[in-house]
Structure formats: C-alpha cells, structure tokens
Amino acid sequence: MQREAQAVCVLDDVHTPGPERDRLRGVWLELHGAEIVAIAGVSGNGQTALAETLCGTRRASAGRMQLNGGAWPGDAAALVEAGVARIPEDRQGTGAIGDLPVWENACAERLGNTRFSRNVIGLRWVRRAAAREHAKRITERFDVRGAGIDAPARSLSGGNLQKLILARALTAPDGRPPRLIVAHQPSWGLDVGAVAFVHEQLLAARAARAAVLLISDDLDEVLLLADRIAVLYRGKLSAALPTSQWTRASLGLAMAGATPLAA
C-alpha cells in the first residue's frame, strides 16, 4: 500500500526536557498515512520522551511540531479529539485505572466529549447510558473477555486489558478512524494469541490509512510490521529508512550507537 503524500505528523528539530537518558535531542521525523514507522532501540534511549511528546503528556522544549498540516494541539485531550490514538507502554499503570469498571476505562480519554458528558451549572456529568453502550459495543468488537463492563479493569488478563486499550484508542465515538496511532511496546508481555491480535489491529489501522508509530524493543515485531524503521539512541533519531534497507546486523549496530545512522 502506498503511503499518503502529505505528512500526518511532523517533528522538526524537537528537543524535550528530562534526564539524560529520557529526553529527545534534535529529533526529525515525518509520519504519513497508510504506513507503519517503527522506532527500534534499547529501552531508556528516549522512547518514553518520544511517546509522551506525541501524546501530549510531555511538552517539547524546542523545535517545531505539526499535525495534519496545522499547529500542534495544546494538550492530551485536544490530541485525542484531533485523532491521535495512544497505546501506552504501561497498560496497568498508565493505560487503565484498575479499580474503575471496564465501561469507565473504555471512555476515560473521551469523557470531555459531549456524547459522554454534559455540563450542568459548571459541573460535568457523565452520560452513563451512552458511555456504557459505547463500552459494550467496542469490547464486543475487540473480543474483550473475562469480565463484563461493570467489572473492575484489574480483573482482566493482560491480553484482554490490552484489547480494551486498543478498543478505546482505535474507536472514536463518531466512528472516525484515528489519524495517528502511537503504539509503545504494544505486545510486551502478551501471549502468542494476544500478540497476533495486536499486530492484526495495527495492520488494519494502516489499511484504513492511519499513520502508525510503533515503538518496540522487539526486532521480530519491528521487521514484521514496519514499512520504515528508524533507530533511537541517546535521544537522537536516525533517518527512517525502508525496512528492506535494514538487516538485523545493521539495526543492532545502530542500536548500540556504533554507526553514523544513530549519531
């Protein structure tokens, strides 16, 4: 499938604050619809900074960022409404609130949407019927098993919790597919069946012309899914080259900082 000509997301000389091993240093990247770009690297080289910056939970300290050809939205909620889907690395601590029921987790990132809430004398009230119906629909579509929508999210297995997070990220209330998907270690710790399901969903999103950024330590996953691959090393990002131009050896060298690509 041919990628879209206009970039969905542009990072131009982006820097972020943070400790030495968790910040970006002059990152340049373009992400286009209908392609998967994978970021390979050893954990702790700026992957968290990159994911958080793209999802609005960390602010860039320098550089330029664009989304869909326009200004970068100001915060995480605005990014969600603009079509940015987040699949965080820590599904237990960041991706879900374990003590809340499945239906609330299914809508958690969109409670500001008028489909799921309303303002009454300055207070926001959840439209429970609409939120529960949305949760029921997407959990059935993504085959989330092991608990009903009223059960706490912590009662789900790791694979089913990840399905819930995928369902929330990839299904907007109005049915629009996401424009940009930031998938950070999306198959980490999952069994073979759950990994296959995650991969199937990412490939389906690419087929629906989303731009997919896959951040993964797993070279098998990177080489299997990516159209282009870049390597992140000490906060610097290599050029994103077609997957056919990489070998395991060249990726390994770049991940170790042993080639100019990672400089």
Secondary structure, 3 states (H helix, E strand, C coil): CCCCCCEEEEEEEEECCCCCCCCCCCEEEEEECCEEEEEECCCCCCHHHHHHHHHCCCCCCEEEEEECCEECCCCHHHHHHCCEEEECCCCCCCCCCCCCEHHHHHHHHHCCCCCCEEEECCEEEECHHHHHHHHHHHHHHCCCCCCCCCCEHHHCCHHHHHHHHHHHHHCCCCCCCCCEEEEECCCCCCCHHHHHHHHHHHHHHHHCCCEEEEECCCHHHHHHHCCEEEEEECCEECCCEEHHHCCHHHHHHHHCCCCHHHC
